[in-house]
Amino acid sequence: MSKSINFKIALFCGGSGTRMWPMSRKNLPKQFQPLISGQSTFEMMVNRLTSKFAATDIFPVTTRDNVGWIAKIAPQIPLENIIVEPQIRDTAAAIGLAAVVLDKKFDNPNVLGLWSDHVVKNEQDFIRAIDLANRTVQDSGKMVEIGVRPTFPSVALGYLRVGKMIKNIDGLAIFEFVAQIEKPEFSSAKKFVESWEYLWHIGYSVWSTKKMISLFQKHFDKSYEPLVKIQKAWGTSAQAHVLAKEYDKIPKTSIDFAINSKLESADQLVISADLGWRDVGTWNELKDEMAEKPNANILQGDVLDIDVKDSLIYSTKDGKIIAAIGLEGLIVVDTEDALLVCTKERTHDVKKVIEHLKNNNKDSHL
């Protein structure tokens, strides 16, 4: 197990997972739900990381609602390590908060930032890529992004355009960074998949805290002053008051648009790694992840299926039989107080249900 005073892990787990309603709720988001083989993606990620790194070097970044789940699922992570956002303000604010807090605590450590709702199957390559990224940050002074080869033309992910290969170390290639393209049109995504020059941007990067803070100052200046004030107050009696007041001033936007899409070659290098990576952000993606072969059914609960094809039927209710006949390409999720039925192709629209519930004051179902 590796413990380093200058290497820390910021594990972001504050999202609400709205696209996986009705299992994912405000008080129990998808990253803490035991959706895959009886384990949550958060638990799987912590186990993956602690195979190499000390639990005391992991700093979950989340909202107060989730602190109890983290303590229950990963008691090996010290409670005082949890960096609590006073509210959800998208990924740029969360990363900025992690950067200033860890900089204050450890004086410019290298930080691995990553997300708790992903599946990573190739764990050895994952750890090797992190180690190489950390060493490369030390040697270059740049940020290092870990990207993966795209397997289909996704329009939901960003793409990293890379230049020439600088070196290859034990099968992991380090490339020049050219640009990041955020959520392209399908025609562009199709070209990217067919070209060696593009990798998926999955949001795994290693950076020194001083470097990250300087990028906020340069590219996202409206956040810089609030973050400086939060850093100054952190660890003092004024921490809670200043955090609540100043965090609210940081504009809501993603790190991709605030920082990453504005980076230049001088800022960053890219490592290409075969991680067996998947974002299980929708029910369809979860189905694809769990299916042993294409078009296989995923059935959980007491499900009677007659001539069902290419469908996911998920039930949390004991003693209730779900009988399905002749379904094809459907997602059915049955919980205590809500039922979702939609086609596989429309699972990204589940967030519209959340908007409808909010607009109609049905907060108990969120």
Buried (B, 14 or more C-beta within 10 A) or exposed (E): EEEEEBBBBBBBBBBBBBBBBBBBBBEBBBBBBEBBEEEBBBBBBBEBBBEBBBBBBBBBBBBEBBBEBBBEBBEEBEEEBBBBBBEBBBBBBBBBBBBBBBBBBBEEBBBBBBBBBBBBEBBEBBBBBBBBBBBBBBEEEBBBBBBBBBEEBBEEBBBBBBEEEBEEEEEBBBBBBBBBBEBBEEEBBBBBBEEEBBBBBBBBBBBBBBBBBBBBBEBBEEBBEBBBBBBBBBEEEEBEEBBEBBBEBBEEBBBBBBBBBBBEEEBBBBBBBBBEBBBBBBBBBBBBBBBEEEEBBBBBBEBEBEEBEBBBBBBBEEEEEBEBEEBEEBBBBBBEEBEBEBEBEEBBEBBEBBEEBEEEEEEEBB
